[in-house]
Amino acid sequence: IFIKEELLKINHVREVRQYGLMIGIEFNLSNDNIKDILEKLRDEKILVLMCGNKNQYIRLLPPLNIKRNEIIIFLEKLETILLNYK
């Protein structure tokens, strides 16, 4: 629940779908921008996938033993990346 609540506070996040720790993040950005975000997250050593019938989501599958500080690091990096989009 912590991850979902924090993701919803980030600018450009439209919707967060969560089933356990499988999380889909939908943005109010174009698919080209989502691909760019995905690449920037991977450059930061954060493994994410594109999903959805139109590749409109980024999927997270963190391990069950993820620590709170690791979640915060991810959220900060995602928020920093999203600052580049209008």
Secondary structure, 3 states (H helix, E strand, C coil): CHHHHHHHCCCCEEEEEEECCEEEEEECCCHHHHHHHHHHHHHCCCCCEEECCCCCEEEECCCCCCCHHHHHHHHHHHHHHHCCCC
